[in-house]
């Protein structure tokens, strides 16, 4: 799928310009075939050696912008 190829491997950045990790995989809604969430793995040596099992799941609606990097929304801006 073109969407998977475009998003997997992109860095995810929070509103403070801190890299949260890289997109490792996507979760899709089976009924709508839309992206439900991104599965993020932290970078570094542990990812390179494939010994890190920690993942973060980020809902798709938390994304502010997708470009060279994926920018997350400010969760406190809504309050």
For each residue, the residues with C-beta under 8 A, 3 or more apart:
1: 4 5
2: 5 6
3: 6 7 26 35
4: 1 7 8 26
5: 1 2 8
6: 2 3 10
7: 3 4 10 23 26 35 38 66 70
8: 4 5 23 24 25 26
9: 22 23
10: 6 7 22 23 66 68 69 70
11: 19 21 22 43 69 70
12: 19 20 21 22 23 38 40 58 69 70 72
13: 17 18 19 20 69 70 71 72
14: 17 18 20 72
15: 64 71 72 73 74
16:
17: 13 14
18: 13 14
19: 11 12 13 43
20: 12 13 14 40 42 56 58 72
21: 11 12 24 40 41 42 43 56
22: 9 10 11 12 40 41 43 47
23: 7 8 9 10 12 26 38 39 40 70
24: 8 21 39 40 41 55
25: 8 38 39
26: 3 4 7 8 23 35 36 37 38 39
27: 35 36 37 38 39 57
28: 33 34 35 36
29: 32 33 34 35 36
30: 33
31:
32: 29
33: 28 29 30
34: 28 29 60
35: 3 7 26 27 28 29 38 60
36: 26 27 28 29 59 60
37: 26 27 57 58 59 60
38: 7 12 23 25 26 27 35 57 58 60 63 70
39: 23 24 25 26 27 55 56 57
40: 12 20 21 22 23 24 55 56 57 58
41: 21 22 24 47 52 54 55 56
42: 20 21 46 47 52 54 56
43: 11 19 21 22 47
44: 47 48 52
45: 48 49
46: 42 49 51 52
47: 22 41 42 43 44 50 52
48: 44 45
49: 45 46
50: 47
51: 46
52: 41 42 44 46 47
53:
54: 41 42
55: 24 39 40 41
56: 20 21 39 40 41 42
57: 27 37 38 39 40
58: 12 20 37 38 40 62 63 72
59: 36 37 62
60: 34 35 36 37 38 63
61:
62: 58 59 72 73 75
63: 38 58 60 66 70 71 72 73
64: 15 71 72 73 74
65: 70 71
66: 7 10 63 70 71
67: 70 71
68: 10
69: 10 11 12 13
70: 7 10 11 12 13 23 38 63 65 66 67
71: 13 15 63 64 65 66 67
72: 12 13 14 15 20 58 62 63 64
73: 15 62 63 64 77
74: 15 64 77
75: 62 78
76: 79
77: 73 74
78: 75
79: 76
